[in-house]
Amino acid sequence: MIDVGILDRSAPVPLHEQLAHGIRAAVLAGRVRGGDVVPSTRALAADLGLARGTVVSAYEILAGEGYLVARPGGGTAVADIARPAAASSTAASTSPAPAAIAPVVDLRPGRPGTTGIVDAAWRSAWRRASAREVPADIGDAVGDPALRAAIAAHLGRTRGLDLAADDIVVTAGTSDAMLLTLLALVPRGARLRVGIENPGYPRVRRLLARLGAEAVPIPVRVGLGLELDAFDAHADLDAVIVTPHHHYPLGSRLDAAARSRLLDGAARTATVVIEDDYDSEFPHGRVPLPPLHLLDPANVVSIGTLSKVLSPALRCGWIVATGALRDQIVEARTDLDPPVSQVQQRALALYLAEGALARHTARRRRDYRHRRRLLLDAFAGIEGMTLTATDGGLHAVVLFDDAPPQVEGGLVDTLAARGIMVAPLSGYAVPGIAVDLPPGIVFGYAEPSTPALMDAVAQIIALARGL
């Protein structure tokens, strides 16, 4: 039996979160040690008079944070959590201790937590997919029909889109989807002209440069979002690429009025809207707005991926398109051949269709919301620093109020020397273009264990105060 403290059934905090807090406190206080096997969910539920599902949810939170680890055939055990060594009352030696090498904590954005992916449902889906006969040739160039049907159903449940399997084109993630869509467009002039967010996803401008297309930066302001006046000033764009749900990296979103204005302007100038539905799976504290494709399916190409829900290593995503745009994209896909293994597509089709992805996403959502709360608490009331971009997704931005620009690079370099990897906010701006962007850093909070994350955050705050 673990001493988990008092569980208050009348408190507004859910019981599974209270239980997780109690076990976490026991681990950090050393009352249970690394390697100790915790009670089964059924046994602990019976001891505490709780529903088993409550204990399951608490264990899932702690496993996601890195406090518990599942051992195949050996139950669930406490992870080895590094703690500061207690000071010795006597000096055993006057010789200096060897310098410790700081472990790398990679907080660069784009790395989701992968704990819990490989469960029984995951293994079953891959086992069944790999047991089927391997076809003699590639099937449908736009993707396995079962996977496209599962994605259409998934987007219907999560994004309110009424789609058929034929509206889906399977891709090898966001970059492949973006590249395929751009290749399918026909420029009105000598080369493709595409509006991009500034600051924004750096890979977008690299893709455009590889294609010989012209990138037209459209400013995004801190706290305000995309400058629609600047977009309206460009009447000759072939396309515009936007992240309307959760801008990367500043975290703003287009509200209903801004979405309507963007789509009206795009329709008036025959500009194709490429919607990167980035971070739509993880809204934190706000109701998701409908995707742009739902509002104007004929003129919007929507791009999605499993990278943030599962892992970028899977290289699987999709394009949603209808009408003439879909026909152009399908033609380009047919010319280039499908990039995703058919075995993988079959496995993912089973994983989605049987509800395993939805269950995994719900677990991840609980974990990320808990981490977000920890970050908000850590930065609350700290002068000179503003934490933003936390209303969704897996990353946050720290802005340094009234600080000189060189603070950003100095902090990033100092943190790297300590083994903490973060990204400079200025790295998301288009080089050579003036942009109203304060110094800051961008960091992800999904992949490291919670103890490693919060230790790194404490160092970020301490170092930033000293610069």
N, C-alpha and C positions, 0 to 999 in steps of 0.2 A: 504494500500500500504506500502511495506517495502522499506526503503532506502537501496538499494543494491549497491550504488556507480555507477561508470561509467563502462559500458560494451563496451569494445573495439573490434569491429568486425574485425579489421585488425590485432589483436594480434595473435601470434601463440598458445596461450592458448585457448582451446575450450571454447565456450560460457557457456556451462553448468558448467564447472569448475569455470569460473569467477563468475557466478551467485551464486554457492555454497559458494565461498569465501566471497562474499558480504553479504550473509545472515548470514554466520558463524560470520563474524566480527560484525554484528548488534547484534547478540545474546551475544557475549562475551563483547561487550561494554555496554550492558544493554539497548540498544534502543528498543529491544523487550524483554519481560519477560517470564519466565516459565508459561505455561498455555495459553499464547496468541495464538489464532488460526491464522494460516497463510492463505493467500489467496489460493483459489483453483488453481490447475495448469492451468486450462483454463483461469481463471480471470487474474492471474499474467502474463501469456503469452500474453494476449491481451493488458495489461497495458504496457508491455515492448517491444511489437512488436517482440516477439520471437515465434518460433514453440513450440507447447505444449510439444513435446517430449524433448525439451531442458530443460524445467522447471521440467518435470518428472524426468529426469536424475539427475538434481541438488538436488531435494528433496530426491531421493534415496541415493545419497552420504551422505547427512546430516542425514538421518534416520539411515544409517549404522554407522555413527560416533557417534550417540547418541544426536545430537542437536535437531532433530525433532522426534515426536512420532505420530503414527497413532492412532486415537481414533475411534473405531467402531461407526458409526452413527454420529460422531461429527467432521469429517474432520481431518486435520493434525495440530498439535499444537507444540509450542516450549517446549522442555524438560526443567526440572528444573536443571540448571547447577550451581554447587557450585562455588561461587566466593569469593575471600578474602574479609572479611568485612572491610569497610573503617574505618580508625582510628578516634576515637571520639576526638573532640576538648576539651572536659572536662571530667574529670574522675568522673564517677557516683559513684564509690565505690573503696575502696582500698583493698577489700577482693579479694583473688586470684580466678580466674575462675576455675571451675572443669576441670580436665584433660580430653582432648578429646580422644576418642577411634578411632584410625585410621581405616577407612574401608579397607577391604581386597581387593587388586587388584591382581587377580591371573593371572600372566603372564607366568605360566608354559606352555611349548609347548603342542600342540595337541588339543587346544580349538578353534574351528572356530567361526566366528560370525554367530549367528542364526537369526538375525533380518531379517524379511521379508520372512521367510520360510512359515509361516502359512498365506498364502494369499488365494484368491478365488480358484486358481487352486489346491492348496494343499487340501483345505477343500472339493472341489468337488471330487477329486480322492479318498479320504478316505471315503466320504459319499457313493459313488457308489460301492466301493470295499466291504464295510461293509453291504451294502444292499443285496448283493447276498446270496443265500442259502449256508449254511456252509456244506461242503462235509462230508461224513461219514468216510472218511479215508484220509490219506496223499496221495497226488497225486504223481507227479514225484519226486523222491528223490533228483535229481540234481537241482530242482527249477521249479517254474511255467513257462510254455513255453512262455507265453506272456512277462514275465519279462526278460527271457533269450534272447528273440528276441529283446526286447527294449535295453538291455545292449549291444548286438552285434551291433545294429545300432548306438548306442551312441559311442562305441569305433571306429566304422568305421568313424564317423564324426570327432571325436576329436583326435584319435591316428592313423588313417590311416590303421587300421586292417580290413582285409576282412574276416569276421567271420560269421559262421552260429550259430543258437541258440544252437546246440548240442556241440559247442566248449566252452560253458559257464557252469560253476557250481556255483550256488548261495551259498554264505557263510554268516556267521554272522560277517562280518568285516575281517580285516587283520589278527588278531590273529587266528581266526578259519580257515581262508584260509591257513595260514602258517602251523598250526598244522595238518590239513587234508593232505596237500601235503607231509609233512614229514612222516606222518603215512603210506602214500601210497608207499613210496620208499622202495626198498629192499636193505639192506646193503650188500656190498661185503665182509666185514669182520665180526667180532664178534658183532660190533655195528656200527651204522650210524656215518660217519665222515662228518661234514658239515663246510665249510669255511664261516666265518662271518666277517663283517667289524669291525675294531677296530680303533677308537671308532665307535659305531653304536647303533642301537635300542636295549636298554637293555632287552626288552621283548623277543627278539629272543633267547638270550642265556638262559633265564629262561625256555622257551619252550623246548629247547634242553636238558637242565638238567632234566626236568620232564620226558622226553622221554628216558633218559639214553643214549642219543647220545653224541658224542664228538664234542665240538665246537673248530674249528681251526681258531684262529684269524689271519686276514690278515690286515696289517697296512693301514690306510688312512692318508695321510699327508695333513696338512693345505696348501691350494693353489695348491696342486698337485693331490689329489684324491687317488684312490685305487692303491696300489703298485702291479703292475702286475708281477713284477719279483718274489715277494713273492708268488703270486698265482701260477705261473708256477713251483715253487719249490715243490708244493704239487701235486703229480701225482695220489694220491690214495683217493681223495675226492669223496664221493658219490654225494654231491651237494654243491653249493655255493649260498649264499643269498646276493643279491646286490640291492642298490638303485641307478640305473644308471642316473636317470633324475635329482635328487636333493638330494645329500647325506644327511642323517640325522645323526648328526646335522651340519656338517661342510659346507654343501651347494655346494660342488663340483659336477661335473657331468662327466660322461665318454664321451669323444668326439668320433667321428666316428672311428678314428684309434684305440682307446682303446677298443671300443666295438667289433671291428673286432678281435683284439688280444684276448680278453677275450673269445669270442665265439669259436675261432679256438683252443685255449688251452683246453676249456671244451669239445669240440668234440673229440679232440685227446686223452683225458684221460677218456672219457665216464662219465664226470661230468655233472649232471643235473643243469642247471642254474635256480634259483628261482628269478624272477625279481619282486621286490616290486616297482610298478610304482608310488612311493610316490611323491606327489606334482606336478604331470604332469598337473593338471588342472590350475595351477597358475604360468605360466612363466612370469617373469618380465624383459622385455627388451632384451630377447634373443629368437631365434627361437627354438622350441622344436625339438629334434632329434628323429628319429623313435625308437619305443620300440624294445627291444631285441627280443621279440617274432616275430616281423615282419621279422627280419633278419634270425632267425633259429627256426621256429615254432616246429620242431620235438624235439628239445632239451631244449626248454625254457618254463617254466611255469610262466605265468604272473599273478600277484595278484593286484587287484584294490579294491577300497572301496568308499562309499559315505560319509565316516566320515568327511573328510576335506571340502567337498562341502556342505553337510547338517549338520550332527552331528554324533559323535560317539555313541550317545544314540540310534540311529536307529538300530545299529548292522546289517548292510547289506553291503555286498561286493561280490566279484566274483573271480573265478579262470578261466583263459583262458589256455586251454591245448588241444593238438591234439594227435592222434595216440595212441601209447602204454601208454604214460604218462596219457592221459585222461582216458583210460580204468582203470588204477590202481587207479586214484583218484575217479572215479565214484564208483568203487567197495568199496573203503573205506567209501565214503559218504553213500552208501546204507546200510553198516553195522552199521553206527552211527546214521542214521536218519537225516533228514534236520532240522536245528536249527532255521529257520526263519519262522514266522507265514505266512500262505498262504494268510490271509487277507492283511497283510503288503505287501507281494509280489505283490498282485493284485493292491494295491493302488500305489505302486512305478512304476509298469508297466505303468499305466495310466499317472502318473506324467512325466515319461521319454518320452513316446511315443507322448504325446501332446506338447512337447517342453518346458514344465515348468521348468525342470531342467536346460536346456540351458539358459533360461532367468535369472533364479536365479544365475547361475554361472557367467553370464556376469555382473550382478549387484555386486556380491561379488568381482569379479576381479577388477572392477573400484575402489571399496572401498579399497581393499588391496594395490593396486598400489599407491593410495593417501597416505595411512598410511606409506608405504615404503618410499615415497619421504620425508615425515615429519621426519622419522628416519634418513635418509641420511643427511638431513639438520641439525638435532640436533647434530649428531656426527662429522660433518665436521670440520676439523681443530683442533680437541681436541687431545692434545698430550698424548701419553701413552696408547691410546685406539684405537682399530681397529674394525670397524663394518664390519662383513662379513656374508655370507650365505643369502644375500638379493636378489639373482638373481632369486628367485622363492619361492613359498610356503607361509607359515604363521608364520615363526619364523626368528629370527636373532641371531647372536652370537657376543658378545663383547669380544675381546681378549685384555688382559692387557700386553702390550709390556714390556719386561724386568722386570716384577714384580715377586716377590717370590711366590711360590705356595700357601702359607697361605693366600695371599690376596683374593683368590677365596672364600674360606670358610668363612672368616671374612665378606666379602661383602654380601654373601648370607644370613648369619645369621643376619646381621644388617638390611638388607632390610626386612627380615621376621618380625623382631621386629617392623618395621614401617608398616606392613600390605601389603608388596609388595613381592609376591612369584615369584621367578625365580629358574632355575635349574643350578647347577654347571656343567661346561663342563666336569670335571673329572669323573662325574657320568656315562658318556657314554662309558668310557674305560673299557676293560675287567680287572677285578681285578687281581693283581699279574703279569701282563704282562707289560713290559717296553714299553712305547709309547711316541713318541715325540709330546707332546701336551702342549701348553702354558696354563697358568691359564686363565679362562674366564667364562662367564655365558651365558646361553641360555634362551631366552625369546620369548614368542609368542606375536603377536601384533594384533590378529584378534578379540578376544572376547570382551575386555573392550571397553567402549566408548572412542572416540578419546581424549576428555579432560582428562579422567582418565589415559589413556595410556601415554600421553605426560607429565602429571604431574609426573607419575612414572618414566619415562625416565629422566626427569630433576633431580629427586632424585638419580637415579642410577649414573648419571654423577657427581653430586656434592659429593656423598659419595665416589665414586671411586677415585676422585681427592684427597680426604683427607686421603686415606689409604696408 
